[in-house]
Amino acid sequence: MAAVNLTDEIVPDTRTPGQPLIRTAAGVLIPRNQPLKPEFAGLANNPNIQLGHAYANPIPAEAALGGPFRSLYNYPGIARRKMTANEVSANQYSHDWKVQSTYKNIYGQLLCTYVGWNSTAAFVQHNRNFIRRNRDVMRISNARDTYLRSILQDPEATDMMKRATGKWLSMNLGLLEDPDHLFWLYEDISYYHTKIQQVHDLPSLMYICLRDNLVMPPKYKYTLFNIVEEAAMDTILGSKTNKAFEELQKSTKRRRMEAMETSCENPDQCQCNTIWHMLYAPTAQSSGSNPKYMRQNADGLLDMRGFDISDLRVAIECSDQCGCSSACPRRRCQRGQTKTLIVSYENEIIEFALRTTEPILRGEFIAEYNGVVMKLDAGTRRDESYDVSLNMICPELVINSASVGNLTRFLAHGCEPNAGLIETHSRVKEEDPLIPRVSVYAIRDIAAGEKVLISYYQQWQLESKSGISCNFDSFQIQTNINFDFLGAAQTAPTTCHVIDSLAVTTISPTKMQPFTQLYLFFVIRRPPLNATFVIFVFIATGLHRYHFSHYHRWFHG
Ligand SMILES: C[S@@+](CC[C@H](N)C(=O)[O-])C[C@H]1O[C@@H](n2cnc3c(N)ncnc32)[C@H](O)[C@@H]1O
């Protein structure tokens, strides 16, 4: 075997900034102290594949210098050792250091923080040249401020959320003097994850927690390509979907192909429809499910009408063999995210969720779901709530984003989802392995500021035999009975949360005292566990927040 491209650690892509189509296709995890399998020889020589023993988020060079300050928080890819204001002046560092972010201070002056320096070394900037030289940073700060101002105008935002915008909109002295404040950790995570996004030509990423007291931000490693465990790579290499087009043609029985249009820039050479027929189209022998072929139109949009998570769906994208450019409508996942999204802390139950800062059209691509591709029966413990299955491309595998992933790991469950996951057969080069990919597309138009929600559960999981479902109508029946009993019939559920096997609905009855909330907890039956259907009713005056988090913890053990 020629020189093996095996490193200790797989790292976020920094090799080809600005050229998304020749970036890393995947990282493959090879167990330590084990020889590289001969079947992996092709991977070892493929410049688009990184082979390594672990996935790491190294601290970028400009922040790695370090200083005497050691932050309380140890997060992957985030500089922990930083320089303080004293250290900076003792070493006479210039203000040309790389700018991390900017804010207005309470006097309306422009204040800036630097990469690898702590908050005590934030400086006021008077110079117009500063704005000219740091347009990128200013653009991100302005987008953040626009989002925060929109919260101030939002009738649904709570008083606490509005109050908390102050921390970001005008920096106060207290925060500057407290470099261990969680606020700075949020700022660091936003900066370092944005840096990885930018290498892939993707928009910035912000983490925001609009609460008086910030909660710990999420801790995970950030990746924009899938990391494949060795056993999963074996499965991929042996799978029919991984075969190169010509090989597939030789090994597939000729079938009559229904003529289909393609929006590919080069329709005569486009192979996508043939791949659909050879790999995924239902045959006379196939029984049961009827897989759906998702084809982008000339604008790169998918027809998401009638989206149902129990359907099998696959989108097929062009490879270089189709002879089209990187701008081809049928390479939408390859081009990646274009809308700026925010990871926002919602509440004690949902925790973090994704919100869009820009309108998204129905059928529009939102982002790729990245994480670790692993075998379903890998035997390793994982948080399955971050699993996405690959029923069409490789049913034995899942993508799990609990410890390594990208922003899509924050997609929350919605009873009325506005987005859906689409398995995506996509590789830039035909000689690359076909790493399973999953894209997130909008099911309906999504307005700026809205949460991006998917449905976690299939209908059979939500509807037990006793008729419990994540459906406001059925909750309404239950709640009216209870309110009749309380003498307050004119009520309506306001929110519905589903926590794993638990559904919670919060109701503010009109005839009850102000601030009184009623929480109904439903345990949803999930076959094969035929757990008894339980309803707890709590009437809490003033203390409702306490009850909410208390029972949440109780149910999670
Ligand atoms: C894929 S994660 C989503 C990200 C997660 N919220 C976080 O902060 O890391 C799935 C978990 O989010 C929470 N979650 C998501 N949507 C929810 C909802 N509608 N109601 C309650 N919890 C939700 C549940 O704890 C679930 O197990």
The ligand as an SDF file (V2000), in Angstrom:
LIG
                    3D

 27 29  0  0  0  0  0  0  0  0999 V2000
  -32.0810   15.9210   18.9930 C   0  0  0  0  0  0  0  0  0  0  0  0
  -32.1930   16.5610   20.5660 S   0  0  0  0  0  0  0  0  0  0  0  0
  -32.5940   18.2200   20.2340 C   0  0  0  0  0  0  0  0  0  0  0  0
  -31.6180   19.1560   20.9030 C   0  0  0  0  0  0  0  0  0  0  0  0
  -31.8240   19.3380   22.3630 C   0  0  0  0  0  0  0  0  0  0  0  0
  -32.9990   20.1230   22.6130 N   0  0  0  0  0  0  0  0  0  0  0  0
  -30.6100   19.9820   23.0020 C   0  0  0  0  0  0  0  0  0  0  0  0
  -30.7310   21.0240   23.6560 O   0  0  0  0  0  0  0  0  0  0  0  0
  -29.5110   19.4530   22.8480 O   0  0  0  0  0  0  0  0  0  0  0  0
  -33.6340   15.8050   21.1500 C   0  0  0  0  0  0  0  0  0  0  0  0
  -34.0200   16.1590   22.5610 C   0  0  0  0  0  0  0  0  0  0  0  0
  -34.5040   17.5030   22.6250 O   0  0  0  0  0  0  0  0  0  0  0  0
  -35.6100   17.6140   23.5040 C   0  0  0  0  0  0  0  0  0  0  0  0
  -36.7850   18.0480   22.7170 N   0  0  0  0  0  0  0  0  0  0  0  0
  -36.7910   18.3200   21.4110 C   0  0  0  0  0  0  0  0  0  0  0  0
  -38.0180   18.7150   21.0240 N   0  0  0  0  0  0  0  0  0  0  0  0
  -38.8020   18.6980   22.1030 C   0  0  0  0  0  0  0  0  0  0  0  0
  -40.1820   19.0080   22.3510 C   0  0  0  0  0  0  0  0  0  0  0  0
  -41.0030   19.4240   21.4160 N   0  0  0  0  0  0  0  0  0  0  0  0
  -40.6260   18.8530   23.6050 N   0  0  0  0  0  0  0  0  0  0  0  0
  -39.8130   18.4690   24.5820 C   0  0  0  0  0  0  0  0  0  0  0  0
  -38.5150   18.1640   24.4180 N   0  0  0  0  0  0  0  0  0  0  0  0
  -38.0120   18.2790   23.1930 C   0  0  0  0  0  0  0  0  0  0  0  0
  -35.8170   16.2370   24.0980 C   0  0  0  0  0  0  0  0  0  0  0  0
  -35.1090   16.1970   25.3110 O   0  0  0  0  0  0  0  0  0  0  0  0
  -35.1740   15.3310   23.0930 C   0  0  0  0  0  0  0  0  0  0  0  0
  -34.7270   14.1290   23.6520 O   0  0  0  0  0  0  0  0  0  0  0  0
  1  2  1  0
  2  3  1  0
  2 10  1  0
  3  4  1  0
  4  5  1  0
  5  6  1  0
  5  7  1  0
  7  8  2  0
  7  9  1  0
 10 11  1  0
 11 12  1  0
 11 26  1  0
 12 13  1  0
 13 14  1  0
 13 24  1  0
 14 15  1  0
 14 23  1  0
 15 16  2  0
 16 17  1  0
 17 18  1  0
 17 23  2  0
 18 19  1  0
 18 20  2  0
 20 21  1  0
 21 22  2  0
 22 23  1  0
 24 25  1  0
 24 26  1  0
 26 27  1  0
M  CHG  2   2   1   9  -1
M  END
$$$$
